[in-house]
Amino acid sequence: MSQPISFDHGASPNVGPKLPSLSEGGNKDIDNVKRMSIESHACSKEISDSVQVTLEKRFSFWSLLGYQLSVMASWSNYLVIAGTFVYIGGPVAMIYGALLVGFFQFMTAMSLSELASAWPHAGGSQFWITQLMSPTSSGLFSYLTGWMNILAYLTAGASANFAGAQTVTALVTILNGYEWPRYQVFLVYCAMCLLDIPINVFPKYYSAFNIASLVCLMVFLVITIAVWASDFQHQSAQYVFTKFINSSGWKDSGMAFLISLTQTTYAATGLDAVVHLSEETHDPKRTIPLVLTTSVAISTLMSFGFAIFLVFKMGDFSDLVDLSLGQVYLELYTDSIGFGAGLAVATTIMTLLAIFVASQILTGSSRLIWAMARQQGVPFSNYFSHINQDFKVPIRSFVASFVVTILLGLLYLAGDLAWNAIASSVTIAYQLVFTTPIVVLLCRGRARLPTRYFDVGRVPFIGYSINVLTVLWGIFISVISIFPITLPVTGDTMNYAVVVFGIWGIIVGIYWSTHGHRKFMSTVVL
């Protein structure tokens, strides 16, 4: 039987459109001529710069795999969201949700891997759209996708830093009974953000940091399993694999299960992180797709296995409704090895992992801002498109990411509702970014893809099937993520993601109307 995925070691280096003979006629000639004209303009602009500095090729397969797995942080994210399953979904949602989400994440990874293999670029989805559409029609779509991707990474980075701040402040509250004023929690959040700076400013240690984060992720998993195994709950297999819980207020259990999938998907965000390091990777046409697919496969297996172990450890979910320590994972650690030791281990693990995740996410967001700046897609593009000559990284775009992340933290001072609105928008933003270029690919036809190393379309219907599943999943999870988790809806339980996207639309729309539509270059030279 033919394999649906093939790896062409002799892939052509041609990754851009080829200028056809005008004798062939048709609109395709006109589109390609316009595209080449815009590419020439972009190329001329780059050559005219006084100093043209490029990113250094510093990443290998293993360092990128460490980076990607750290961003996704599969099993540790399950610890954070475990409390949600206590009242919506229960063991069934935790275990089977991990498999279901993992399957569609893998479909998404294969779709993105094919595009990354065809056109490796720091812009990711927004750049792929420019390659799949004509320059006259791709501008707005590429611009919106790029800004949506920036939103996804900035909100995800803020969420990761805030998770670390919450862990630290919760520890002090539990030990000393100290109630933190909001401004002090914000200051701890700022301190967590400061820890993201060193690895992003001194790239010499990038690869070592990525591998170290992968090792820590694995070591912490082993420690957690070893600690919990000392006080293991012996639930029946029937309870673990068949118990469904629905105390969310949703009368329909099917709807409750579907909504629980949004939590599992949130735990696996950042799927495209490695794509934005394409221009710093050795042999990106081969390495990026391999890292993407391998990381999602490993993440899915880890999530599924850890979910089973976690359900056994959690015991009867009804005993976890009102927790004295606030978080399920804190209860599990302290029950196993004592109050003081359990808190110390839990806090150390979750804080360090939050630092790893947040640092890596800000790396991705800085590359996105830099990529958009090269195409004049953000304010002060000429400034943010700069690459530091000494470190060969876009430090200015990182500073922009850092500052915006701090500003997002100010929303916590306004109250929980404002902050929860940011957190609830992460999943939707990511899914829209993943889905948009695949929709364009299906509409324009897979024949527009050049010869590539990673090709899921050797068997014709396989490529289209994977792409269609990716689109259907992206649309489904985006829609379902708008619904509130619990009913009845109150001001505290309302899902405010729509508000976030409304504000985002206003900001992005204003910039496009005043500057973007004139300055944004929808096609640039690779």
C-alpha positions in Angstrom: 0.0 0.0 0.0 1.3 3.5 -0.8 2.2 5.6 2.1 0.3 8.9 2.4 3.3 10.7 3.7 6.4 10.9 1.6 9.7 12.6 2.1 11.4 13.8 -1.0 15.1 14.1 -0.4 15.6 15.6 -3.8 13.1 18.4 -3.3 13.5 21.4 -5.5 14.9 24.5 -3.8 12.3 26.5 -5.7 9.8 27.8 -3.2 8.4 30.8 -4.9 6.3 31.3 -8.0 7.9 30.9 -11.4 7.3 33.6 -14.0 5.4 32.0 -16.9 5.5 32.7 -20.5 3.0 35.4 -21.4 2.0 33.3 -24.4 0.2 30.9 -22.0 -2.4 33.6 -21.4 -5.0 33.9 -18.7 -5.3 35.6 -15.3 -2.7 33.3 -13.8 0.0 35.2 -15.9 -1.2 38.5 -14.7 -1.2 37.4 -11.0 2.3 36.0 -11.3 3.6 39.1 -13.0 2.2 41.2 -10.3 3.6 38.9 -7.7 7.1 39.1 -9.2 6.8 42.9 -9.3 6.0 43.1 -5.6 8.8 40.6 -4.8 11.2 42.8 -6.8 10.1 45.8 -4.8 10.6 44.0 -1.5 14.0 42.7 -2.6 15.1 46.2 -3.7 14.1 47.6 -0.3 16.1 44.9 1.5 19.2 45.5 -0.6 19.0 49.2 -0.1 19.4 48.9 3.7 22.7 50.1 4.9 23.4 46.9 6.7 21.6 43.7 6.0 21.8 41.4 9.0 20.3 37.9 9.0 19.2 35.6 11.7 21.8 33.0 12.7 21.2 29.3 11.9 21.3 28.0 15.5 18.6 25.3 15.9 18.9 21.6 15.2 16.2 18.9 15.4 16.7 18.1 19.1 16.9 21.7 20.3 13.7 22.6 18.3 12.0 19.5 19.7 12.8 20.7 23.2 11.5 24.1 22.4 8.2 22.8 20.9 7.5 20.3 23.7 8.2 23.0 26.3 5.7 25.4 24.6 3.0 22.7 24.5 3.9 21.5 28.0 1.2 18.7 27.6 1.2 16.8 30.9 1.9 19.9 33.1 -1.0 21.8 31.5 -3.2 18.9 32.5 -2.4 19.6 36.1 -3.6 23.2 35.7 -6.9 22.3 34.0 -7.7 19.2 36.1 -10.0 21.2 38.4 -12.3 22.0 35.5 -13.0 18.3 34.9 -14.2 17.9 38.4 -17.5 19.4 37.4 -17.6 19.0 33.6 -16.7 15.8 31.9 -14.9 13.9 34.7 -12.7 11.0 33.9 -14.3 10.4 30.5 -13.5 13.9 29.3 -10.0 13.8 30.6 -9.0 10.5 29.1 -10.9 10.3 25.8 -10.7 14.0 25.3 -6.9 13.7 25.3 -7.1 11.1 22.5 -9.7 13.0 20.4 -7.9 16.4 20.7 -4.6 14.7 20.0 -5.9 13.1 16.8 -7.1 16.4 15.4 -4.0 18.2 16.6 -2.0 15.7 14.6 -4.1 16.4 11.5 -3.4 20.1 12.0 0.3 19.4 12.5 0.5 17.5 9.2 -1.3 20.2 7.3 1.0 22.9 8.8 4.0 20.8 8.3 3.4 20.5 4.6 3.1 24.3 4.2 6.2 24.8 6.4 8.1 22.4 4.2 7.1 24.3 1.1 7.7 27.8 2.5 9.7 27.9 5.7 9.3 31.4 7.0 9.1 33.2 10.4 5.7 34.6 9.5 4.1 31.2 9.3 0.4 31.2 8.4 0.4 34.9 7.3 3.2 34.3 4.9 1.8 31.0 3.5 -1.4 32.9 2.5 0.7 35.3 0.4 2.1 32.3 -1.5 -1.3 30.7 -2.0 -3.1 33.8 -3.2 -2.4 36.5 -5.7 -0.8 39.7 -4.4 -3.9 41.7 -5.3 -6.1 39.7 -3.0 -3.8 38.3 -0.3 -2.9 41.6 1.5 -5.8 41.9 3.9 -6.0 38.2 4.6 -2.3 38.0 5.3 -2.4 41.1 7.5 -5.3 39.9 9.6 -3.8 36.4 10.0 -0.5 37.9 11.1 -2.2 40.1 13.7 -4.3 37.2 14.9 -1.1 35.2 15.4 0.4 38.0 17.4 -2.7 38.1 19.6 -2.5 34.4 20.2 1.1 34.5 21.3 0.9 37.6 23.4 -2.1 36.3 25.3 -0.6 32.9 25.7 2.6 34.4 27.0 0.7 36.5 29.5 -1.3 33.5 30.6 1.9 31.5 31.2 3.6 34.2 33.2 0.4 34.7 35.2 0.2 31.0 36.0 3.7 31.2 37.5 2.7 34.3 39.5 -0.4 32.6 40.8 1.7 29.6 41.9 4.1 31.7 43.9 1.5 33.9 45.5 -0.7 30.9 46.4 2.2 29.3 48.2 2.7 32.3 50.4 -1.0 32.5 51.1 -1.2 28.9 52.1 1.8 29.0 54.4 1.2 32.4 56.0 -2.4 33.3 55.3 -1.3 36.5 53.6 -3.9 37.9 51.2 -2.2 39.6 48.3 -3.6 42.9 47.0 -4.0 42.9 43.3 -1.2 45.3 42.7 1.2 43.0 44.5 0.1 40.0 42.4 0.8 42.2 39.3 4.3 43.0 40.6 5.0 39.2 41.0 3.7 38.8 37.4 6.2 41.5 36.3 9.0 39.6 38.1 8.0 36.5 36.2 8.1 38.4 32.9 11.6 39.7 33.7 12.8 36.1 33.9 11.9 35.8 30.2 14.5 38.3 29.2 17.9 36.5 29.5 17.3 33.6 27.2 15.7 35.9 24.6 18.5 38.6 24.7 21.4 36.2 24.8 20.8 33.6 22.0 24.1 31.9 22.6 22.3 29.7 25.1 19.1 29.2 23.1 19.8 25.6 22.1 21.1 24.6 25.5 18.1 26.2 27.1 15.7 24.3 24.8 17.3 21.0 25.6 17.4 21.8 29.3 13.7 22.6 29.3 12.9 19.3 27.6 15.0 17.4 30.2 13.3 19.3 33.0 9.9 18.5 31.6 10.7 14.8 31.5 12.4 14.8 34.9 9.5 16.6 36.6 7.1 14.1 35.0 9.2 11.2 36.5 9.3 12.9 39.9 5.5 13.5 39.9 4.8 9.9 39.0 7.2 8.7 41.7 5.8 11.0 44.4 2.2 10.2 43.6 2.8 6.5 43.3 3.6 6.4 47.0 0.0 7.2 47.9 -1.9 5.8 44.9 -5.7 5.6 44.8 -7.0 2.3 43.6 -10.1 3.3 41.6 -11.9 0.7 39.6 -11.2 0.5 35.9 -14.9 1.0 35.3 -14.8 4.4 37.2 -11.7 5.5 35.4 -12.8 4.7 31.9 -16.6 5.2 32.0 -17.4 7.8 34.7 -18.9 10.9 33.3 -19.6 14.0 35.5 -21.8 16.9 34.6 -22.5 19.5 37.3 -21.8 22.4 35.0 -25.4 23.4 34.5 -25.5 22.2 30.9 -28.5 19.8 30.8 -27.2 17.9 27.7 -24.2 15.7 28.6 -23.1 15.7 25.0 -22.8 19.5 25.0 -20.9 19.3 28.3 -18.4 16.9 26.8 -17.9 19.1 23.8 -17.2 22.1 25.9 -14.8 20.1 28.0 -12.7 19.6 24.8 -11.9 23.4 24.8 -10.0 22.8 28.1 -8.0 19.9 26.6 -7.3 22.0 23.5 -6.1 24.9 25.6 -3.6 22.6 27.3 -2.1 21.9 23.8 -1.8 25.4 22.5 1.3 26.8 20.7 1.3 24.0 18.1 2.9 26.2 15.5 5.6 27.7 17.7 8.5 26.0 15.9 7.4 27.4 12.6 8.4 30.9 13.6 12.0 29.8 14.1 12.3 28.5 10.5 14.8 31.1 9.5 17.1 30.2 12.4 17.0 26.4 11.7 19.4 24.2 9.8 17.6 22.6 6.8 14.1 24.0 7.8 12.2 22.3 5.0 13.0 19.0 6.6 13.5 19.8 10.2 10.4 21.9 10.9 7.8 19.4 9.7 9.6 16.5 11.5 9.6 18.5 14.7 6.0 19.5 14.3 4.7 16.0 13.8 7.0 14.3 16.3 6.2 16.8 19.0 2.4 16.5 18.6 2.7 12.6 18.6 4.8 12.7 21.8 2.6 15.3 23.4 -0.6 13.3 22.7 0.9 10.1 24.1 2.1 11.8 27.2 -1.2 13.6 27.7 -3.2 10.4 27.3 -1.0 8.3 29.6 -0.8 11.1 32.2 -4.5 11.6 32.1 -5.1 7.9 33.0 -2.6 8.2 35.8 -4.1 11.4 37.0 -7.6 10.0 37.2 -6.4 7.1 39.3 -4.6 9.5 41.6 -7.5 12.0 41.9 -9.7 9.2 43.3 -13.4 10.2 43.7 -13.9 13.5 41.9 -16.7 14.4 44.2 -14.2 14.8 47.0 -12.4 17.5 45.0 -15.2 20.0 44.6 -14.2 22.2 47.6 -10.5 22.2 48.0 -8.7 23.9 50.9 -5.6 24.6 48.7 -7.6 25.8 45.7 -5.8 23.7 43.1 -6.1 20.0 42.5 -2.4 19.5 41.9 -1.5 21.1 45.2 -3.8 18.7 47.0 -2.3 15.7 45.2 1.3 16.6 46.1 0.6 17.4 49.7 -1.5 14.2 50.2 1.4 12.1 48.9 4.5 13.5 50.7 3.1 15.9 53.4 2.1 19.5 53.5 5.4 21.3 53.5 7.3 19.0 51.1 4.3 18.7 48.8 4.0 22.4 48.5 7.7 22.9 47.9 7.8 20.2 45.1 4.6 21.4 43.5 5.6 25.1 43.5 9.1 24.4 42.2 7.9 22.3 39.3 5.0 24.5 38.2 7.0 27.8 38.6 10.0 26.5 36.6 7.7 25.1 33.9 5.9 28.4 33.7 9.2 30.2 33.2 10.2 27.7 30.4 6.9 28.1 28.6 6.6 31.8 28.9 10.2 32.4 27.7 9.6 30.2 24.7 6.3 31.8 23.8 7.8 35.3 23.9 10.5 34.0 21.5 7.8 33.1 19.1 5.9 36.3 19.5 9.1 38.4 18.9 9.7 36.5 15.6 6.1 37.2 14.5 6.4 40.9 15.2 9.7 41.0 13.4 8.3 39.1 10.4 5.3 41.4 10.2 7.6 44.4 10.5 9.6 43.3 7.5 6.3 43.5 5.5 5.4 46.9 7.0 2.5 45.3 8.9 3.0 46.8 12.3 3.5 50.4 13.6 7.1 51.6 13.4 7.9 48.7 11.1 11.3 50.0 10.1 12.4 50.1 13.7 11.0 46.6 14.7 12.4 44.9 11.6 15.9 45.5 12.8 18.2 42.6 13.8 20.8 43.2 16.4 24.2 42.9 14.7 26.0 41.4 17.7 23.4 38.8 18.8 21.8 38.2 15.4 18.3 38.3 17.0 15.4 40.8 16.7 15.8 42.3 20.2 13.6 45.3 19.4 10.7 43.1 18.5 11.3 41.1 21.7 11.1 44.3 23.7 7.8 45.1 22.0 6.5 41.6 23.0 7.7 42.1 26.6 6.2 45.5 27.0 2.8 44.4 25.6 2.9 41.3 27.9 3.4 43.7 30.9 0.6 45.9 29.7 -1.8 42.9 29.4 -1.0 42.1 33.0 -2.5 45.5 34.0 -5.9 44.0 33.1 -5.7 41.9 36.2 -5.8 45.2 38.2 -9.2 45.9 36.6 -10.6 42.6 37.9 -10.9 38.9 37.2 -13.4 39.5 34.3 -10.9 41.5 32.3 -8.1 39.0 32.8 -10.3 36.0 32.1 -11.3 37.6 28.8 -7.7 37.5 27.7 -7.2 33.8 28.8 -10.4 32.7 27.0 -9.3 34.1 23.7 -6.1 32.1 23.4 -7.6 28.9 22.0 -9.8 30.7 19.4 -7.0 32.9 18.2 -4.7 29.9 17.7 -7.3 27.8 15.8 -8.1 30.7 13.5 -4.4 31.1 12.6 -4.1 27.3 11.9 -7.2 27.1 9.9 -7.0 30.1 7.6 -4.1 29.1 5.3 -5.6 25.6 5.0 -8.9 27.1 3.9 -7.1 29.1 1.3 -5.2 26.0 0.2 -8.4 24.1 -0.3 -10.0 26.9 -2.2 -7.0 27.6 -4.5 -6.1 23.9 -4.9 -3.3 21.8 -3.6 -1.7 21.9 -7.0 -0.3 25.3 -6.0 2.1 23.7 -3.6 5.6 23.4 -4.9 7.8 20.2 -4.7 8.4 19.7 -1.0 10.1 17.4 1.5 7.0 16.7 3.5 4.1 15.7 1.2 0.8 14.3 2.5 -0.7 14.3 -0.9 1.1 11.4 -2.7 -2.2 9.6 -2.5 -4.5 12.3 -3.8 -7.5 12.0 -1.5 -5.3 11.7 1.6 -4.0 15.3 1.4 -7.4 16.8 0.9 -8.9 14.6 3.7 -6.2 15.8 6.2 -6.8 19.4 5.2 -10.6 19.1 5.4 -10.4 17.5 8.9 -8.1 20.3 10.0 -10.5 23.0 8.8 -13.6 21.3 10.3 -11.8 20.9 13.7 -10.6 24.5 13.7 -14.1 25.8 13.0 -15.7 23.5 15.6 -13.3 24.3 18.4 -13.4 28.0 17.7 -17.2 28.1 17.9 -17.5 25.9 20.9 -14.8 28.0 22.7 -17.2 30.9 22.7 -19.7 29.2 24.9 -19.5 29.6 28.7 -18.3 26.5 30.7 -21.0 26.7 33.3 -24.7 27.7 33.4 -26.5 29.8 34.3 -24.4 32.6 32.9 -23.5 35.4 35.2 -21.1 38.3 35.0 -18.4 36.1 36.6 -19.0 33.1 34.4 -19.6 34.9 31.1 -17.1 34.0 28.2 -15.7 37.4 27.2 -13.6 36.1 24.2 -15.9 38.0 21.8 -15.1 41.2 23.6 -11.4 40.6 23.1 -11.7 40.0 19.4 -14.0 43.0 19.1 -11.3 45.3 20.6 -8.6 43.5 18.5 -10.7 44.1 15.4 -11.0 47.9 16.1 -7.3 48.3 16.7 -6.2 46.3 13.7 -8.9 47.9 11.5 -7.8 51.4 12.4 -4.2 50.7 11.6 -5.1 49.0 8.3 -7.3 51.9 7.3 -4.8 54.6 8.1 -1.5 52.9 7.2 -1.6 49.2 6.5 -3.5 49.2 3.2 -0.9 51.5 1.7 2.3 50.1 3.3 1.8 46.4 3.9 3.7 44.3 1.4 1.7 41.1 1.0 4.6 39.3 -0.8 8.3 39.3 0.2 11.4 37.4 -0.9 12.2 34.4 1.2 
